[in-house]
Amino acid sequence: MTRQFSILSLQLAVAFILAASVLVTGRSAGAAEGGYQPLAAIYEAVDRFVRERSQGPGVVDGVVIEHLDPRLRLTACGGALQPFLPSGQPSAGRLTVGVRCAAPKPWRLYVPVRITQHVEVLIAARPLPRGIALSADAIRHGRRDPTDLSGAWYTEPSQLLGLETRRAIRAGEVLSPQLLSSARLIRRGQELVLFATSGSMTVTVKGKALEDGVEGDIVRVRNLSSNRVVEGRVVGTDKVQVSL
């Protein structure tokens, strides 16, 4: 009886010790995890910082933060995390954001980030040959990543009034000042109205353009009445004004 009681007591003691060990170990592990900075908090701080600081020309669609190593162990920050942008970083595209903690144990981390944005631009609705004036059915709106664009681009159809293509343009190509120029109101070889004004008197004759011209250009024109070559200013479609 005494022997059985002793064995039972020993078994109960061992079970109690094991249970206590598990409890202590669990508490220790929990305390260790609680002593490290949650990576989720770092992701959140970086995402908020980037969205608030974005200065690019487009609308931010998303912030892609490079996956941090889950084994990373940084002391839990006693205050708010302090994201910052190192010098020389772009405002869009791929960049690096720094995150620092001041206390209780200072640390600093650099996180690679990619910002996806878009801007509304005007693009060619269909293939456009060289030298044609733009019409409403030749353009449409499209979305593009501003980091893929260079130079300037157009956003409003009114900006394209009076412009024509410098070269052939592919369907979907972003319309830019490099691709367009002022529409030619005078084309070489065409007949036009050549006129001069003095006071209330206006003299009008037929002429033939010897070169292309946009509004305001000085072009050479052959007077078909006298066969003389004169210079005049392009003032409208098929109209050149000369001085008396």
CYANA upper distance limits for C-alpha pairs under 8 A (distance plus 0.5 A):
  1 MET  CA      5 PHE  CA      6.64
  2 THR  CA      6 SER  CA      6.65
  3 ARG  CA      7 ILE  CA      6.79
  4 GLN  CA      8 LEU  CA      6.65
  5 PHE  CA      9 SER  CA      6.52
  6 SER  CA     10 LEU  CA      6.59
  7 ILE  CA     11 GLN  CA      6.71
  8 LEU  CA     12 LEU  CA      6.72
  9 SER  CA     13 ALA  CA      6.63
 10 LEU  CA     14 VAL  CA      6.69
 11 GLN  CA     15 ALA  CA      6.68
 12 LEU  CA     16 PHE  CA      6.63
 13 ALA  CA     17 ILE  CA      6.67
 14 VAL  CA     18 LEU  CA      6.67
 15 ALA  CA     19 ALA  CA      6.61
 16 PHE  CA     20 ALA  CA      6.57
 17 ILE  CA     21 SER  CA      6.58
 18 LEU  CA     22 VAL  CA      6.72
 19 ALA  CA     23 LEU  CA      6.71
 20 ALA  CA     24 VAL  CA      6.59
 21 SER  CA     25 THR  CA      6.44
 22 VAL  CA     26 GLY  CA      6.44
 23 LEU  CA     27 ARG  CA      6.66
 24 VAL  CA     28 SER  CA      6.57
 25 THR  CA     29 ALA  CA      6.63
 26 GLY  CA     30 GLY  CA      6.61
 27 ARG  CA     31 ALA  CA      6.56
 28 SER  CA     32 ALA  CA      6.66
 29 ALA  CA     33 GLU  CA      6.73
 30 GLY  CA     34 GLY  CA      6.58
 31 ALA  CA     35 GLY  CA      6.75
 32 ALA  CA     36 TYR  CA      7.54
 34 GLY  CA     76 ALA  CA      8.00
 35 GLY  CA     75 THR  CA      6.54
 35 GLY  CA     76 ALA  CA      5.89
 36 TYR  CA     73 ARG  CA      6.42
 36 TYR  CA     74 LEU  CA      5.83
 36 TYR  CA     75 THR  CA      5.11
 36 TYR  CA     76 ALA  CA      4.92
 37 GLN  CA     41 ALA  CA      8.04
 37 GLN  CA     73 ARG  CA      7.63
 37 GLN  CA     74 LEU  CA      5.91
 37 GLN  CA     75 THR  CA      6.06
 37 GLN  CA     76 ALA  CA      4.42
 37 GLN  CA     77 CYS  CA      6.85
 38 PRO  CA     42 ILE  CA      7.49
 38 PRO  CA     76 ALA  CA      7.93
 39 LEU  CA     43 TYR  CA      6.84
 39 LEU  CA     68 LEU  CA      8.00
 39 LEU  CA     70 PRO  CA      8.16
 40 ALA  CA     44 GLU  CA      6.68
 41 ALA  CA     45 ALA  CA      6.62
 42 ILE  CA     46 VAL  CA      6.69
 42 ILE  CA     81 LEU  CA      8.06
 42 ILE  CA     99 VAL  CA      8.14
 43 TYR  CA     47 ASP  CA      6.60
 43 TYR  CA     65 ILE  CA      7.62
 44 GLU  CA     48 ARG  CA      6.64
 45 ALA  CA     49 PHE  CA      6.59
 45 ALA  CA     81 LEU  CA      7.41
 45 ALA  CA     82 GLN  CA      8.44
 45 ALA  CA     83 PRO  CA      7.29
 46 VAL  CA     50 VAL  CA      6.61
 46 VAL  CA     65 ILE  CA      8.50
 46 VAL  CA     83 PRO  CA      6.79
 46 VAL  CA     97 VAL  CA      7.56
 46 VAL  CA     99 VAL  CA      8.07
 47 ASP  CA     51 ARG  CA      6.77
 47 ASP  CA     63 VAL  CA      6.82
 47 ASP  CA     65 ILE  CA      8.17
 48 ARG  CA     52 GLU  CA      6.65
 49 PHE  CA     53 ARG  CA      6.54
 49 PHE  CA     83 PRO  CA      7.08
 49 PHE  CA     84 PHE  CA      8.43
 50 VAL  CA     54 SER  CA      6.24
 50 VAL  CA     63 VAL  CA      8.01
 51 ARG  CA     60 VAL  CA      7.74
 51 ARG  CA     63 VAL  CA      8.17
 54 SER  CA     60 VAL  CA      8.19
 54 SER  CA     91 SER  CA      6.58
 54 SER  CA     92 ALA  CA      7.56
 55 GLN  CA     91 SER  CA      6.28
 55 GLN  CA     92 ALA  CA      8.05
 56 GLY  CA     91 SER  CA      6.25
 56 GLY  CA     92 ALA  CA      6.28
 56 GLY  CA    146 PRO  CA      8.47
 57 PRO  CA    119 VAL  CA      7.48
 57 PRO  CA    146 PRO  CA      7.50
 58 GLY  CA    117 GLN  CA      6.02
 58 GLY  CA    118 HIS  CA      5.46
 58 GLY  CA    119 VAL  CA      5.07
 58 GLY  CA    120 GLU  CA      8.48
 58 GLY  CA    145 ASP  CA      8.18
 58 GLY  CA    146 PRO  CA      7.01
 59 VAL  CA    117 GLN  CA      5.75
 59 VAL  CA    118 HIS  CA      5.90
 59 VAL  CA    119 VAL  CA      6.89
 60 VAL  CA    115 ILE  CA      7.54
 60 VAL  CA    116 THR  CA      6.53
 60 VAL  CA    117 GLN  CA      4.88
 60 VAL  CA    118 HIS  CA      7.30
 61 ASP  CA    115 ILE  CA      8.23
 61 ASP  CA    116 THR  CA      5.94
 61 ASP  CA    117 GLN  CA      5.58
 61 ASP  CA    118 HIS  CA      7.53
 62 GLY  CA    115 ILE  CA      6.56
 62 GLY  CA    116 THR  CA      5.71
 62 GLY  CA    117 GLN  CA      7.57
 63 VAL  CA    113 VAL  CA      7.48
 63 VAL  CA    114 ARG  CA      6.47
 63 VAL  CA    115 ILE  CA      5.25
 63 VAL  CA    116 THR  CA      6.83
 64 VAL  CA    113 VAL  CA      6.23
 64 VAL  CA    114 ARG  CA      5.54
 64 VAL  CA    115 ILE  CA      6.78
 64 VAL  CA    116 THR  CA      8.24
 65 ILE  CA    111 VAL  CA      7.73
 65 ILE  CA    112 PRO  CA      6.81
 65 ILE  CA    113 VAL  CA      5.10
 65 ILE  CA    114 ARG  CA      6.97
 66 GLU  CA    111 VAL  CA      7.33
 66 GLU  CA    112 PRO  CA      6.07
 66 GLU  CA    113 VAL  CA      6.51
 68 LEU  CA     72 LEU  CA      8.00
 68 LEU  CA    111 VAL  CA      8.49
 74 LEU  CA    107 TRP  CA      7.95
 75 THR  CA    104 PRO  CA      8.41
 75 THR  CA    105 LYS  CA      6.97
 75 THR  CA    107 TRP  CA      8.39
 77 CYS  CA     81 LEU  CA      7.52
 77 CYS  CA    101 CYS  CA      6.34
 77 CYS  CA    102 ALA  CA      7.88
 77 CYS  CA    103 ALA  CA      6.51
 77 CYS  CA    104 PRO  CA      7.06
 77 CYS  CA    105 LYS  CA      8.05
 78 GLY  CA    102 ALA  CA      8.40
 78 GLY  CA    103 ALA  CA      6.05
 78 GLY  CA    104 PRO  CA      6.37
 79 GLY  CA    101 CYS  CA      7.98
 79 GLY  CA    102 ALA  CA      8.02
 79 GLY  CA    103 ALA  CA      7.44
 80 ALA  CA    101 CYS  CA      8.00
 81 LEU  CA     99 VAL  CA      7.17
 81 LEU  CA    100 ARG  CA      6.66
 81 LEU  CA    101 CYS  CA      6.06
 82 GLN  CA     99 VAL  CA      6.02
 82 GLN  CA    100 ARG  CA      5.65
 82 GLN  CA    101 CYS  CA      6.82
 83 PRO  CA     97 VAL  CA      7.28
 83 PRO  CA     98 GLY  CA      5.99
 83 PRO  CA     99 VAL  CA      4.69
 83 PRO  CA    100 ARG  CA      6.80
 84 PHE  CA     97 VAL  CA      6.52
 84 PHE  CA     98 GLY  CA      5.56
 84 PHE  CA     99 VAL  CA      6.67
 84 PHE  CA    100 ARG  CA      8.42
 85 LEU  CA     89 GLN  CA      7.32
 85 LEU  CA     96 THR  CA      7.63
 85 LEU  CA     97 VAL  CA      5.67
 85 LEU  CA     98 GLY  CA      6.47
 86 PRO  CA     96 THR  CA      7.82
 86 PRO  CA     97 VAL  CA      7.28
 86 PRO  CA     98 GLY  CA      7.15
 89 GLN  CA     95 LEU  CA      6.40
 89 GLN  CA     96 THR  CA      7.44
 90 PRO  CA     94 ARG  CA      7.99
 90 PRO  CA     95 LEU  CA      6.73
 91 SER  CA     95 LEU  CA      8.21
 92 ALA  CA    114 ARG  CA      8.15
 92 ALA  CA    115 ILE  CA      6.23
 92 ALA  CA    116 THR  CA      8.16
 92 ALA  CA    117 GLN  CA      8.29
 92 ALA  CA    147 THR  CA      7.72
 93 GLY  CA    114 ARG  CA      5.94
 93 GLY  CA    115 ILE  CA      5.49
 93 GLY  CA    116 THR  CA      7.02
 93 GLY  CA    147 THR  CA      6.80
 94 ARG  CA    112 PRO  CA      7.91
 94 ARG  CA    113 VAL  CA      6.34
 94 ARG  CA    114 ARG  CA      4.91
 94 ARG  CA    115 ILE  CA      6.93
 95 LEU  CA    112 PRO  CA      6.51
 95 LEU  CA    113 VAL  CA      5.92
 95 LEU  CA    114 ARG  CA      6.82
 96 THR  CA    110 TYR  CA      6.90
 96 THR  CA    111 VAL  CA      6.03
 96 THR  CA    112 PRO  CA      4.96
 96 THR  CA    113 VAL  CA      6.22
 97 VAL  CA    110 TYR  CA      6.20
 97 VAL  CA    111 VAL  CA      5.72
 97 VAL  CA    112 PRO  CA      6.90
 97 VAL  CA    113 VAL  CA      7.39
 98 GLY  CA    108 ARG  CA      7.56
 98 GLY  CA    109 LEU  CA      6.17
 98 GLY  CA    110 TYR  CA      4.85
 98 GLY  CA    111 VAL  CA      6.63
 99 VAL  CA    108 ARG  CA      6.19
 99 VAL  CA    109 LEU  CA      5.63
 99 VAL  CA    110 TYR  CA      6.72
 99 VAL  CA    111 VAL  CA      8.11
100 ARG  CA    106 PRO  CA      7.89
100 ARG  CA    107 TRP  CA      6.28
100 ARG  CA    108 ARG  CA      4.77
100 ARG  CA    109 LEU  CA      6.80
101 CYS  CA    105 LYS  CA      8.11
101 CYS  CA    106 PRO  CA      5.76
101 CYS  CA    107 TRP  CA      5.87
101 CYS  CA    108 ARG  CA      6.89
102 ALA  CA    106 PRO  CA      5.14
102 ALA  CA    107 TRP  CA      7.50
116 THR  CA    145 ASP  CA      7.77
117 GLN  CA    145 ASP  CA      6.08
117 GLN  CA    146 PRO  CA      7.41
118 HIS  CA    143 ARG  CA      6.39
118 HIS  CA    144 ARG  CA      5.69
118 HIS  CA    145 ASP  CA      5.06
118 HIS  CA    146 PRO  CA      6.68
119 VAL  CA    143 ARG  CA      6.07
119 VAL  CA    144 ARG  CA      6.04
119 VAL  CA    145 ASP  CA      6.89
119 VAL  CA    146 PRO  CA      6.78
120 GLU  CA    141 HIS  CA      7.05
120 GLU  CA    142 GLY  CA      6.25
120 GLU  CA    143 ARG  CA      5.38
120 GLU  CA    144 ARG  CA      7.27
120 GLU  CA    155 THR  CA      6.90
121 VAL  CA    141 HIS  CA      6.15
121 VAL  CA    142 GLY  CA      5.90
121 VAL  CA    143 ARG  CA      6.66
121 VAL  CA    144 ARG  CA      7.60
121 VAL  CA    153 TRP  CA      7.30
121 VAL  CA    154 TYR  CA      6.37
121 VAL  CA    155 THR  CA      5.20
121 VAL  CA    156 GLU  CA      8.40
121 VAL  CA    174 VAL  CA      7.43
121 VAL  CA    175 LEU  CA      8.35
122 LEU  CA    139 ILE  CA      6.95
122 LEU  CA    140 ARG  CA      6.11
122 LEU  CA    141 HIS  CA      5.13
122 LEU  CA    142 GLY  CA      6.53
122 LEU  CA    153 TRP  CA      8.12
122 LEU  CA    154 TYR  CA      6.17
122 LEU  CA    155 THR  CA      5.98
122 LEU  CA    156 GLU  CA      7.65
122 LEU  CA    157 PRO  CA      8.02
122 LEU  CA    174 VAL  CA      6.60
122 LEU  CA    175 LEU  CA      6.40
123 ILE  CA    139 ILE  CA      6.17
123 ILE  CA    140 ARG  CA      6.07
123 ILE  CA    141 HIS  CA      6.53
123 ILE  CA    142 GLY  CA      6.72
123 ILE  CA    171 ALA  CA      8.05
123 ILE  CA    172 GLY  CA      5.83
123 ILE  CA    173 GLU  CA      5.85
123 ILE  CA    174 VAL  CA      4.86
123 ILE  CA    175 LEU  CA      5.76
124 ALA  CA    128 LEU  CA      7.76
124 ALA  CA    138 ALA  CA      6.46
124 ALA  CA    139 ILE  CA      5.25
124 ALA  CA    140 ARG  CA      6.94
124 ALA  CA    169 ILE  CA      7.69
124 ALA  CA    170 ARG  CA      7.38
124 ALA  CA    171 ALA  CA      5.54
124 ALA  CA    172 GLY  CA      5.52
124 ALA  CA    173 GLU  CA      6.07
124 ALA  CA    174 VAL  CA      7.14
124 ALA  CA    175 LEU  CA      7.19
125 ALA  CA    137 ASP  CA      7.58
125 ALA  CA    138 ALA  CA      5.64
125 ALA  CA    139 ILE  CA      5.21
125 ALA  CA    140 ARG  CA      6.02
125 ALA  CA    171 ALA  CA      6.08
125 ALA  CA    172 GLY  CA      6.63
126 ARG  CA    138 ALA  CA      6.79
126 ARG  CA    139 ILE  CA      8.20
126 ARG  CA    170 ARG  CA      7.42
126 ARG  CA    171 ALA  CA      4.76
126 ARG  CA    172 GLY  CA      7.55
127 PRO  CA    168 ALA  CA      7.93
127 PRO  CA    169 ILE  CA      6.31
127 PRO  CA    170 ARG  CA      5.24
127 PRO  CA    171 ALA  CA      5.05
128 LEU  CA    132 ILE  CA      8.09
128 LEU  CA    138 ALA  CA      8.01
128 LEU  CA    165 THR  CA      8.09
128 LEU  CA    168 ALA  CA      6.08
128 LEU  CA    169 ILE  CA      5.54
128 LEU  CA    170 ARG  CA      7.05
128 LEU  CA    171 ALA  CA      7.84
129 PRO  CA    165 THR  CA      7.79
129 PRO  CA    167 ARG  CA      7.20
129 PRO  CA    168 ALA  CA      4.85
129 PRO  CA    169 ILE  CA      6.96
130 ARG  CA    165 THR  CA      5.77
130 ARG  CA    166 ARG  CA      6.20
130 ARG  CA    167 ARG  CA      4.69
130 ARG  CA    168 ALA  CA      4.94
130 ARG  CA    169 ILE  CA      7.95
131 GLY  CA    164 GLU  CA      6.36
131 GLY  CA    165 THR  CA      5.48
131 GLY  CA    166 ARG  CA      6.42
131 GLY  CA    167 ARG  CA      7.26
132 ILE  CA    164 GLU  CA      5.67
132 ILE  CA    165 THR  CA      6.18
132 ILE  CA    183 ALA  CA      8.48
133 ALA  CA    162 GLY  CA      7.57
133 ALA  CA    163 LEU  CA      6.37
133 ALA  CA    164 GLU  CA      4.57
133 ALA  CA    165 THR  CA      7.20
133 ALA  CA    183 ALA  CA      6.68
134 LEU  CA    138 ALA  CA      6.69
134 LEU  CA    139 ILE  CA      8.19
134 LEU  CA    160 LEU  CA      7.59
134 LEU  CA    161 LEU  CA      7.97
134 LEU  CA    162 GLY  CA      8.11
134 LEU  CA    163 LEU  CA      6.74
134 LEU  CA    164 GLU  CA      6.07
134 LEU  CA    165 THR  CA      7.91
135 SER  CA    139 ILE  CA      7.75
136 ALA  CA    157 PRO  CA      8.31
139 ILE  CA    157 PRO  CA      8.45
141 HIS  CA    155 THR  CA      8.36
144 ARG  CA    148 ASP  CA      7.87
144 ARG  CA    149 LEU  CA      8.32
145 ASP  CA    149 LEU  CA      7.62
151 GLY  CA    176 SER  CA      8.40
152 ALA  CA    176 SER  CA      6.56
152 ALA  CA    177 PRO  CA      7.36
153 TRP  CA    174 VAL  CA      7.65
153 TRP  CA    175 LEU  CA      6.61
153 TRP  CA    176 SER  CA      4.96
153 TRP  CA    177 PRO  CA      7.32
154 TYR  CA    159 GLN  CA      7.28
154 TYR  CA    160 LEU  CA      8.32
154 TYR  CA    175 LEU  CA      6.80
154 TYR  CA    176 SER  CA      6.60
155 THR  CA    159 GLN  CA      8.15
156 GLU  CA    160 LEU  CA      8.12
157 PRO  CA    161 LEU  CA      7.77
162 GLY  CA    182 SER  CA      6.37
162 GLY  CA    183 ALA  CA      5.81
163 LEU  CA    180 LEU  CA      6.67
163 LEU  CA    181 SER  CA      5.84
163 LEU  CA    182 SER  CA      4.91
163 LEU  CA    183 ALA  CA      5.11
164 GLU  CA    180 LEU  CA      5.99
164 GLU  CA    181 SER  CA      6.04
164 GLU  CA    182 SER  CA      6.57
164 GLU  CA    183 ALA  CA      5.36
164 GLU  CA    184 ARG  CA      8.28
165 THR  CA    169 ILE  CA      8.09
165 THR  CA    179 LEU  CA      6.52
165 THR  CA    180 LEU  CA      5.10
165 THR  CA    181 SER  CA      6.90
166 ARG  CA    178 GLN  CA      8.41
166 ARG  CA    179 LEU  CA      5.89
166 ARG  CA    180 LEU  CA      5.62
166 ARG  CA    181 SER  CA      6.68
167 ARG  CA    179 LEU  CA      7.04
167 ARG  CA    180 LEU  CA      8.39
169 ILE  CA    173 GLU  CA      7.13
169 ILE  CA    179 LEU  CA      8.19
175 LEU  CA    179 LEU  CA      7.00
175 LEU  CA    180 LEU  CA      8.08
176 SER  CA    180 LEU  CA      7.12
177 PRO  CA    181 SER  CA      7.45
182 SER  CA    214 VAL  CA      6.78
182 SER  CA    215 GLU  CA      8.46
183 ALA  CA    214 VAL  CA      6.56
184 ARG  CA    212 ASP  CA      7.04
184 ARG  CA    213 GLY  CA      5.85
184 ARG  CA    214 VAL  CA      4.89
184 ARG  CA    215 GLU  CA      7.88
185 LEU  CA    212 ASP  CA      8.28
185 LEU  CA    213 GLY  CA      6.60
185 LEU  CA    214 VAL  CA      5.72
185 LEU  CA    215 GLU  CA      6.98
185 LEU  CA    234 VAL  CA      7.91
185 LEU  CA    236 GLY  CA      6.76
185 LEU  CA    237 THR  CA      5.08
185 LEU  CA    238 ASP  CA      6.76
186 ILE  CA    190 GLN  CA      7.91
186 ILE  CA    192 LEU  CA      8.47
186 ILE  CA    209 ALA  CA      7.43
186 ILE  CA    211 GLU  CA      8.11
186 ILE  CA    212 ASP  CA      5.74
186 ILE  CA    213 GLY  CA      5.45
186 ILE  CA    214 VAL  CA      7.06
186 ILE  CA    234 VAL  CA      7.82
186 ILE  CA    237 THR  CA      6.96
186 ILE  CA    238 ASP  CA      6.17
186 ILE  CA    239 LYS  CA      8.21
187 ARG  CA    209 ALA  CA      6.99
187 ARG  CA    210 LEU  CA      8.47
187 ARG  CA    211 GLU  CA      6.68
187 ARG  CA    212 ASP  CA      4.72
187 ARG  CA    213 GLY  CA      7.00
188 ARG  CA    208 LYS  CA      8.31
188 ARG  CA    209 ALA  CA      5.44
188 ARG  CA    210 LEU  CA      5.48
188 ARG  CA    211 GLU  CA      4.69
188 ARG  CA    212 ASP  CA      5.43
189 GLY  CA    208 LYS  CA      6.54
189 GLY  CA    209 ALA  CA      5.73
189 GLY  CA    210 LEU  CA      6.47
189 GLY  CA    211 GLU  CA      7.82
190 GLN  CA    208 LYS  CA      6.17
190 GLN  CA    209 ALA  CA      6.12
191 GLU  CA    206 LYS  CA      7.48
191 GLU  CA    207 GLY  CA      6.15
191 GLU  CA    208 LYS  CA      4.94
191 GLU  CA    209 ALA  CA      6.88
191 GLU  CA    238 ASP  CA      7.84
192 LEU  CA    206 LYS  CA      6.49
192 LEU  CA    207 GLY  CA      5.75
192 LEU  CA    208 LYS  CA      6.43
192 LEU  CA    209 ALA  CA      7.52
192 LEU  CA    238 ASP  CA      5.12
192 LEU  CA    239 LYS  CA      6.39
192 LEU  CA    240 VAL  CA      7.92
193 VAL  CA    204 THR  CA      7.33
193 VAL  CA    205 VAL  CA      6.67
193 VAL  CA    206 LYS  CA      5.60
193 VAL  CA    207 GLY  CA      6.45
193 VAL  CA    238 ASP  CA      6.55
193 VAL  CA    239 LYS  CA      5.46
193 VAL  CA    240 VAL  CA      6.81
194 LEU  CA    204 THR  CA      6.29
194 LEU  CA    205 VAL  CA      5.80
194 LEU  CA    206 LYS  CA      6.19
194 LEU  CA    207 GLY  CA      6.12
194 LEU  CA    223 ASN  CA      8.02
194 LEU  CA    239 LYS  CA      6.72
194 LEU  CA    240 VAL  CA      5.58
194 LEU  CA    241 GLN  CA      6.46
194 LEU  CA    242 VAL  CA      7.65
195 PHE  CA    202 THR  CA      7.35
195 PHE  CA    203 VAL  CA      5.95
195 PHE  CA    204 THR  CA      4.81
195 PHE  CA    205 VAL  CA      6.74
195 PHE  CA    239 LYS  CA      8.28
195 PHE  CA    240 VAL  CA      7.01
195 PHE  CA    241 GLN  CA      5.60
195 PHE  CA    242 VAL  CA      6.63
196 ALA  CA    202 THR  CA      6.17
196 ALA  CA    203 VAL  CA      5.81
196 ALA  CA    204 THR  CA      7.18
196 ALA  CA    241 GLN  CA      6.17
196 ALA  CA    242 VAL  CA      5.65
196 ALA  CA    243 SER  CA      6.26
196 ALA  CA    244 LEU  CA      6.64
197 THR  CA    201 MET  CA      6.24
197 THR  CA    202 THR  CA      4.84
197 THR  CA    203 VAL  CA      6.90
197 THR  CA    243 SER  CA      7.86
197 THR  CA    244 LEU  CA      7.77
198 SER  CA    202 THR  CA      6.87
198 SER  CA    244 LEU  CA      7.74
205 VAL  CA    223 ASN  CA      7.73
205 VAL  CA    224 LEU  CA      8.04
205 VAL  CA    225 SER  CA      7.51
206 LYS  CA    223 ASN  CA      6.93
206 LYS  CA    224 LEU  CA      6.25
206 LYS  CA    225 SER  CA      7.56
207 GLY  CA    221 VAL  CA      6.65
207 GLY  CA    222 ARG  CA      5.88
207 GLY  CA    223 ASN  CA      5.11
207 GLY  CA    224 LEU  CA      5.62
207 GLY  CA    225 SER  CA      8.40
208 LYS  CA    221 VAL  CA      6.00
208 LYS  CA    222 ARG  CA      5.62
208 LYS  CA    223 ASN  CA      7.27
208 LYS  CA    224 LEU  CA      7.38
209 ALA  CA    219 VAL  CA      8.12
209 ALA  CA    220 ARG  CA      7.00
209 ALA  CA    221 VAL  CA      5.15
209 ALA  CA    222 ARG  CA      7.04
210 LEU  CA    219 VAL  CA      7.95
210 LEU  CA    220 ARG  CA      6.02
210 LEU  CA    221 VAL  CA      5.93
210 LEU  CA    222 ARG  CA      7.47
211 GLU  CA    219 VAL  CA      6.88
211 GLU  CA    220 ARG  CA      6.98
211 GLU  CA    221 VAL  CA      8.27
212 ASP  CA    219 VAL  CA      7.83
213 GLY  CA    217 ASP  CA      6.08
213 GLY  CA    218 ILE  CA      7.88
213 GLY  CA    219 VAL  CA      6.88
213 GLY  CA    234 VAL  CA      7.20
214 VAL  CA    234 VAL  CA      7.09
215 GLU  CA    233 ARG  CA      8.33
215 GLU  CA    234 VAL  CA      5.60
215 GLU  CA    235 VAL  CA      6.08
215 GLU  CA    236 GLY  CA      6.84
216 GLY  CA    233 ARG  CA      6.33
216 GLY  CA    234 VAL  CA      5.69
216 GLY  CA    235 VAL  CA      6.68
217 ASP  CA    233 ARG  CA      6.11
217 ASP  CA    234 VAL  CA      6.00
218 ILE  CA    231 GLU  CA      6.97
218 ILE  CA    232 GLY  CA      5.90
218 ILE  CA    233 ARG  CA      5.00
218 ILE  CA    234 VAL  CA      6.91
219 VAL  CA    231 GLU  CA      6.03
219 VAL  CA    232 GLY  CA      6.17
219 VAL  CA    233 ARG  CA      6.87
219 VAL  CA    234 VAL  CA      7.66
220 ARG  CA    229 VAL  CA      7.07
220 ARG  CA    230 VAL  CA      6.21
220 ARG  CA    231 GLU  CA      5.03
220 ARG  CA    232 GLY  CA      7.11
221 VAL  CA    229 VAL  CA      6.08
221 VAL  CA    230 VAL  CA      5.92
221 VAL  CA    231 GLU  CA      6.50
221 VAL  CA    232 GLY  CA      7.75
222 ARG  CA    227 ASN  CA      6.47
222 ARG  CA    228 ARG  CA      6.13
222 ARG  CA    229 VAL  CA      4.82
222 ARG  CA    230 VAL  CA      6.73
223 ASN  CA    227 ASN  CA      5.56
223 ASN  CA    228 ARG  CA      5.80
223 ASN  CA    229 VAL  CA      6.61
223 ASN  CA    230 VAL  CA      7.56
224 LEU  CA    228 ARG  CA      8.03
230 VAL  CA    242 VAL  CA      8.23
231 GLU  CA    242 VAL  CA      7.06
232 GLY  CA    240 VAL  CA      6.11
232 GLY  CA    241 GLN  CA      5.64
232 GLY  CA    242 VAL  CA      4.89
232 GLY  CA    243 SER  CA      7.86
233 ARG  CA    240 VAL  CA      5.84
233 ARG  CA    241 GLN  CA      5.73
233 ARG  CA    242 VAL  CA      7.04
234 VAL  CA    239 LYS  CA      6.59
234 VAL  CA    240 VAL  CA      5.10
234 VAL  CA    241 GLN  CA      7.05
235 VAL  CA    239 LYS  CA      6.33
235 VAL  CA    240 VAL  CA      6.33
235 VAL  CA    241 GLN  CA      7.24
236 GLY  CA    240 VAL  CA      7.75
